[in-house]
Amino acid sequence: MRSTLAFLMLLCATDLYAQTVDSEVATYVAMVKNGQVDQAKQAVPGLLSKYPNNAGVLYLQGLTSGDGAEAVRIYQSIVDNFPTSSWADDALFKVYQFYHSLGLYRTAEQKLAQLKKNYPSSPYATGATEVDTQQLAEDTIPKPAAQTPQPAAPAGGKYALQVGAYTTEVNAERQKSFFEGLGFPVEIINRVKENRSLFLVLIGTYATPEEAKLQGAEIKRTHNVDSIVTAK
């Protein structure tokens, strides 16, 4: 009887603890949605110290990260390590958005399929593809920084590297500015795909797909930006 009572008390305390953490995290998440990103970000170190290895705190860390690749790594860790948490479906949807905003549609669709299978009751499981990827734009678009300009590829090639596909032109322009700052020739092409208008960001001009892939691998290594080879 005593062991049962002790177990029930422990269960209640654990549940209360989880509710307290989620409530605190939800407050900061709301701040981010209201544009108070810096204030919420300042709270992350303290929360990580107070609630280590908590899915909600990790979610907030990813949400306030200025590095898209780092953010998606955090979101994926939530999905992998805390699949039953209340933040897991949100995190997986962020991973989907990240790959979709980069134009990596096959990977994005795999994540969306995982979301629908593992979290069928999630609001993100239905109509997720209709959500504007601008929601994650600030995370997925690299921030211009002091970088050593890289030499542009020779002109006259038949291939280019697609480094982004955005539903809004302003986000495509940000990506364009980033790569122009690195010394790449960049162009934005508007395409309609599945009845949606997309702004594709293409960089470089390469004679062969292999040449383009080599440059893409270097961009991935130095700037952690994925790309796909496309014919011009």
PLY file of the C-alpha trace (Angstrom):
ply
format ascii 1.0
element vertex 232
property float x
property float y
property float z
element edge 231
property int vertex1
property int vertex2
end_header
0.00 0.00 0.00
2.78 2.41 0.94
4.71 1.59 -2.24
1.60 2.24 -4.33
0.98 5.55 -2.60
4.61 6.56 -3.06
4.42 5.68 -6.77
1.26 7.75 -7.23
2.85 10.72 -5.47
5.94 10.41 -7.65
3.75 10.21 -10.76
1.85 13.35 -9.76
5.06 15.21 -9.01
6.53 14.18 -12.37
3.39 15.30 -14.19
3.39 18.63 -12.34
7.06 19.11 -13.19
6.40 18.47 -16.89
3.47 20.90 -16.89
5.58 23.57 -15.20
8.38 23.25 -17.75
5.99 23.20 -20.72
4.20 26.26 -19.39
7.46 28.16 -18.99
8.66 27.14 -22.44
5.30 28.01 -24.00
5.64 31.55 -22.64
8.95 32.02 -24.44
7.67 30.38 -27.62
4.85 32.93 -27.62
7.44 35.68 -27.24
9.25 34.39 -30.34
6.00 34.44 -32.31
5.51 38.04 -31.21
8.95 39.00 -32.51
10.75 38.99 -29.14
13.35 36.50 -30.31
16.32 38.07 -28.53
14.56 38.11 -25.17
13.55 34.47 -25.51
17.03 33.48 -26.66
18.58 35.02 -23.56
16.51 32.68 -21.41
17.71 29.50 -23.15
21.03 28.99 -21.26
19.25 29.28 -17.90
16.50 26.91 -18.98
19.02 24.36 -20.25
20.78 24.51 -16.89
17.53 24.25 -14.96
15.88 21.61 -17.16
18.64 19.64 -18.92
17.59 17.27 -21.70
14.04 18.60 -21.79
12.29 18.41 -25.15
10.50 21.74 -24.73
13.67 23.60 -23.82
15.49 22.03 -26.75
12.63 23.11 -29.02
13.00 26.68 -27.80
16.75 26.47 -28.38
16.15 25.45 -31.98
13.48 28.10 -32.43
15.80 30.90 -31.31
18.85 29.64 -33.19
20.11 31.87 -35.97
21.62 28.88 -37.75
19.18 26.83 -39.79
21.35 23.72 -39.91
21.90 23.82 -36.15
18.18 24.36 -35.55
17.17 21.38 -37.67
19.75 19.22 -35.87
18.12 20.13 -32.56
14.63 19.49 -33.89
15.67 16.10 -35.25
17.21 15.19 -31.86
13.81 15.86 -30.25
12.11 13.54 -32.73
14.73 10.84 -32.21
15.15 11.06 -28.42
11.78 12.35 -27.20
9.26 10.93 -29.71
6.39 10.89 -27.18
6.85 14.45 -25.96
4.29 17.13 -26.74
6.95 18.95 -28.77
7.90 16.08 -31.09
5.34 16.71 -33.83
6.16 20.45 -33.85
9.85 19.61 -34.14
9.29 17.14 -36.98
7.22 19.71 -38.85
10.06 22.19 -38.52
12.40 19.59 -40.03
9.95 19.15 -42.91
9.80 22.92 -43.46
13.58 23.20 -43.45
14.10 20.69 -46.25
11.12 21.98 -48.22
12.43 25.56 -48.09
15.76 24.37 -49.50
14.01 22.67 -52.39
14.94 19.18 -51.15
11.44 17.92 -51.78
12.11 14.19 -51.57
13.59 14.47 -48.08
10.82 16.88 -47.08
8.13 14.45 -48.22
9.78 11.65 -46.24
9.59 13.80 -43.11
5.97 14.67 -43.84
5.12 10.99 -44.29
6.80 10.24 -40.95
4.77 13.01 -39.33
1.48 11.63 -40.66
2.36 8.09 -39.63
3.72 8.76 -36.14
1.51 11.70 -35.17
-1.81 11.25 -37.04
-3.70 13.45 -34.58
-1.26 16.34 -34.91
-2.66 19.48 -36.57
0.44 19.40 -38.78
-0.42 15.94 -40.11
-3.10 17.36 -42.41
-2.55 20.23 -44.79
1.09 20.62 -43.81
2.20 21.14 -47.40
-0.02 24.21 -47.61
1.89 26.05 -44.88
4.09 28.82 -46.19
7.74 27.97 -45.57
8.30 31.62 -44.68
7.58 30.52 -41.08
11.06 29.04 -40.94
12.74 31.48 -43.28
14.82 33.21 -40.63
16.23 29.83 -39.60
16.76 28.26 -42.99
18.36 31.22 -44.74
22.02 31.65 -43.73
22.83 35.01 -42.22
25.38 37.05 -44.19
28.67 37.09 -42.32
32.25 38.05 -42.91
33.33 35.39 -45.40
36.22 35.13 -47.82
34.73 35.62 -51.31
34.97 32.53 -53.49
35.81 32.66 -57.20
32.86 32.47 -59.52
32.50 29.47 -61.81
33.41 29.93 -65.47
30.67 31.42 -67.63
28.96 29.49 -70.40
28.08 26.31 -68.49
24.85 24.38 -68.94
24.32 23.58 -65.24
23.78 25.47 -62.02
23.25 24.73 -58.34
19.84 25.30 -56.79
20.42 26.48 -53.23
16.85 27.34 -52.29
13.20 27.37 -53.33
10.99 29.91 -51.60
7.32 30.83 -51.69
8.13 34.51 -51.22
10.50 36.57 -53.32
11.89 38.47 -50.33
13.31 35.25 -48.85
14.83 34.32 -52.20
16.47 37.74 -52.34
18.05 37.17 -48.93
19.55 33.90 -50.11
20.69 35.63 -53.29
22.45 38.36 -51.29
24.22 35.77 -49.15
25.78 33.98 -52.12
26.54 37.21 -53.97
28.55 38.18 -50.91
30.59 35.02 -51.41
31.38 35.94 -55.00
28.95 33.62 -56.81
26.86 34.66 -59.79
23.24 34.27 -58.64
19.88 34.39 -60.34
16.30 33.96 -59.15
13.87 32.09 -61.39
10.13 32.02 -60.80
8.56 28.63 -61.46
5.09 27.22 -60.85
5.10 23.76 -59.28
1.92 21.94 -58.25
-0.07 25.16 -58.63
2.34 27.03 -56.33
4.65 29.83 -57.34
8.23 29.20 -56.21
11.28 31.43 -56.43
14.31 29.26 -57.16
17.77 30.55 -56.25
20.45 29.32 -58.67
24.16 29.92 -58.34
27.13 29.37 -60.62
27.37 28.05 -64.16
29.06 24.70 -64.74
29.99 22.70 -67.82
29.09 19.31 -66.36
26.92 17.95 -63.53
30.05 16.52 -61.90
31.65 19.97 -61.77
28.50 21.36 -60.18
28.39 18.53 -57.63
31.96 19.24 -56.57
31.08 22.87 -55.93
27.92 21.80 -54.11
29.96 19.53 -51.82
32.30 22.42 -51.03
29.37 24.72 -50.23
27.93 22.06 -47.95
31.29 21.68 -46.19
32.00 25.37 -45.71
28.51 26.85 -45.29
26.32 23.82 -44.44
23.88 24.64 -47.24
22.40 21.82 -49.28
22.05 22.13 -53.04
20.88 20.22 -56.08
22.25 20.28 -59.64
19.88 21.66 -62.24
20.05 22.31 -65.98
19.98 25.99 -66.94
0 1
1 2
2 3
3 4
4 5
5 6
6 7
7 8
8 9
9 10
10 11
11 12
12 13
13 14
14 15
15 16
16 17
17 18
18 19
19 20
20 21
21 22
22 23
23 24
24 25
25 26
26 27
27 28
28 29
29 30
30 31
31 32
32 33
33 34
34 35
35 36
36 37
37 38
38 39
39 40
40 41
41 42
42 43
43 44
44 45
45 46
46 47
47 48
48 49
49 50
50 51
51 52
52 53
53 54
54 55
55 56
56 57
57 58
58 59
59 60
60 61
61 62
62 63
63 64
64 65
65 66
66 67
67 68
68 69
69 70
70 71
71 72
72 73
73 74
74 75
75 76
76 77
77 78
78 79
79 80
80 81
81 82
82 83
83 84
84 85
85 86
86 87
87 88
88 89
89 90
90 91
91 92
92 93
93 94
94 95
95 96
96 97
97 98
98 99
99 100
100 101
101 102
102 103
103 104
104 105
105 106
106 107
107 108
108 109
109 110
110 111
111 112
112 113
113 114
114 115
115 116
116 117
117 118
118 119
119 120
120 121
121 122
122 123
123 124
124 125
125 126
126 127
127 128
128 129
129 130
130 131
131 132
132 133
133 134
134 135
135 136
136 137
137 138
138 139
139 140
140 141
141 142
142 143
143 144
144 145
145 146
146 147
147 148
148 149
149 150
150 151
151 152
152 153
153 154
154 155
155 156
156 157
157 158
158 159
159 160
160 161
161 162
162 163
163 164
164 165
165 166
166 167
167 168
168 169
169 170
170 171
171 172
172 173
173 174
174 175
175 176
176 177
177 178
178 179
179 180
180 181
181 182
182 183
183 184
184 185
185 186
186 187
187 188
188 189
189 190
190 191
191 192
192 193
193 194
194 195
195 196
196 197
197 198
198 199
199 200
200 201
201 202
202 203
203 204
204 205
205 206
206 207
207 208
208 209
209 210
210 211
211 212
212 213
213 214
214 215
215 216
216 217
217 218
218 219
219 220
220 221
221 222
222 223
223 224
224 225
225 226
226 227
227 228
228 229
229 230
230 231
